[in-house]
Every structure is written in structure tokens, then in C-alpha cells.
Amino acid sequence: MENYTYNSFTLQLEGLNVSKDSVYPVFLFFLFSYLFIMVANVGIAVIIFIDKSLHQPMYLLFCNLPFNDILGNSIMVPRLLTDILRPPSDRLITYYECVVQAFTTHMFGTASNTILMIMAFDRYVAICNPLRYAAIMTNKMVIKLTVSAWGVAFVLVGILLGLTIRLNRCRTLIMSPYCDNASLFKLSCESVFINNVYGLTFTVVLFTGSIGSIVLTYTKITVVCLTSKNKSLNSKALQTCSTHLVLFLIMVFNGVSNIVLHRFPQYSDYRKLCVILFHIVPGSLNPIIYGVQSKEIQTFLAKLFKPKKILP
């Protein structure tokens, strides 16, 4: 018979099942991944901030991605690193800390979608309506798009977690490397029907909206490129949009894999790995695929690291 502890404020994280021989290699892998994410994303954001030639709508909107990657990984990876070195019985977390971690984790995933949507809109205007680009993509529009991306994510995730924290808890074990909404409402012995319905609606709306907008945007961009005889326009559009699309597909694959594996407890180890990679992989690739491939950023880095000539 299962022992119930009602509304305990101390929870236990199951964490990763790592063998003793693999503890330090796994720890070092996640540590260096985290350090790379921090250095790369902070570096890209600083470059965009200090280089006035990069103060363009495309790069200002892109700055949301490094910020989101830093936020999402900082709330999850440091805690994961400490838990790897602890025995399972010592992997304790307070309920309030768990709720904050779950909220930040879902904000990271949701904002990743909404940010890529506003970036797609920027590319659509730039390629399909270049003559009006400056008039449409003003500083005011950039602010509106940024607030919309974060605002929509905040409202959706706020409702998601709000429905969960209303439930009474009768269990204390979080069956995951970190806290998320599904792990939290599984602590309850009450009906979670409303949570499942809203969670499914949330997922369908988010993915339908993001995938639909991306497909529609890039379809129109493709039509413009096919009908245009401007080779430089086509080349630039292909370069920019292909990198954007790669990031989006990586994010969607990780997100869908996580959602599907949550429904199959027998694959819990694969799910744990997947949810961690959902944070680490996009956070590592975003500054490389979308940032460093930019000619403007390449030019800045070339000037920065170009050896200075010493006059005799």
C-alpha cells in the first residue's frame, strides 16, 4: 500500500540514474555544456549591444533567444549538476522552489516558440515587403513584438501552473531530473482531468500557432524567392531562413519527444535525457547557427581578433 504524505513542503527529485563510473564524465559534460551556453549567449548579446551596426530589428529580436537560453538553462543545469553528485536520498527541493523551477522551465519552452514566431515575421517583412521594412519594423514595433512574445508565454504558463498549484498533494517524489508541470500534478491524488485538458489545449494551440505561422511565412518567402530574379536577395533569404528553420525544427523535435515520452513511463530514462537536451541543445546551437553565421557578426569578430600591427 502506498504511503501518502499530504501537502508536504519538501519534495524529492528522482534525478538521473547514473552509474558510479559515469558520474564524473556526465557531470563534466553538463558542466562544460552549461559554461559554453553562458559564454556563447552572453557573448552574442554583448556584441549586439556594443556594435551599433547590429542595432537592427532582426538582431534586437534575436537578443530574446540568448536571454531565454540563459534563463532556461540557469534554472535547471546548476541544480542538475549538484544532484548528480548527491545520493538519491539527498536530492531534496522545497515545494515553492519546485514551482518556480517548473514555471521557468515552461516559460523557456513556450517563449522559444513565440520568439521564433516574431523572428519569422521580421524575415517575412524584410523579404516580402522590403520597401516598407523600415516603416513597419520600427523600434516601437520591435518592443510590441517582444512584449507580445513574452506576454503570451507568461499568460499561458501562468494558467498552466495555476491549475496545478490548486491541487492537494499526497506524494513527494518528482519523477524527473527537474520540476515541471506534469511532474507536479502527478503528486496529487485528486482528479487532474482539467489539468490534462488544458495541458493538451495549451500544447495544441502553441504548436499549431508556431508551426502554422512558420509554414505560412516561409511558404510566402519561398514564392517571393522563386519569382524574383534578384540572386543576392535569394541567397540572403535562403541563408537566413534556413538557419531559422533548423533552429525551429530542433526545438519542435525536442518538445514533441518530451511530450510523447511523458505518456510512456517505461521509457523514463529516455524522457529524462530528452528533457535535459531540450534545454542544452538549442541553447548551444542558437548562438552558433543563428548568431555566428551572420556576416555582420563575423565582421565584428574578425575586427576584434585581428592582430594589431606594431609600427617599428
Sequence and secondary structure as in RCSB ss.txt:
>XXXX:A:sequence
MENYTYNSFTLQLEGLNVSKDSVYPVFLFFLFSYLFIMVANVGIAVIIFIDKSLHQPMYLLFCNLPFNDILGNSI
MVPRLLTDILRPPSDRLITYYECVVQAFTTHMFGTASNTILMIMAFDRYVAICNPLRYAAIMTNKMVIKLTVSAW
GVAFVLVGILLGLTIRLNRCRTLIMSPYCDNASLFKLSCESVFINNVYGLTFTVVLFTGSIGSIVLTYTKITVVC
LTSKNKSLNSKALQTCSTHLVLFLIMVFNGVSNIVLHRFPQYSDYRKLCVILFHIVPGSLNPIIYGVQSKEIQTF
LAKLFKPKKILP
>XXXX:A:secstr
     TT SEEEE      GGGHHHHHHHHHHHHHHHHHHHHHHHHHHHH GGG SHHHHHHTHHHHHHHHHHHT
THHHHHHHHHS GGG EEEHHHHHHHHHHHHHHHHHHHHHHHHHHHHHHHHHHSGGGHHHHS HHHHHHHHHHHH
HHHHHHHHHHHHHHHTS B   EE SSS  HHHHHTTB S  HHHHHHHHHHHHHHHHHHHHHHHHHHHHHHHHH
HH   HHHHHHHHHHHHHHHHHHHHHHHHHHHHHHHTT GGGHHHHHHHHHHHHHHHHHHHIIIIIITSHHHHHH
HHHHHS      
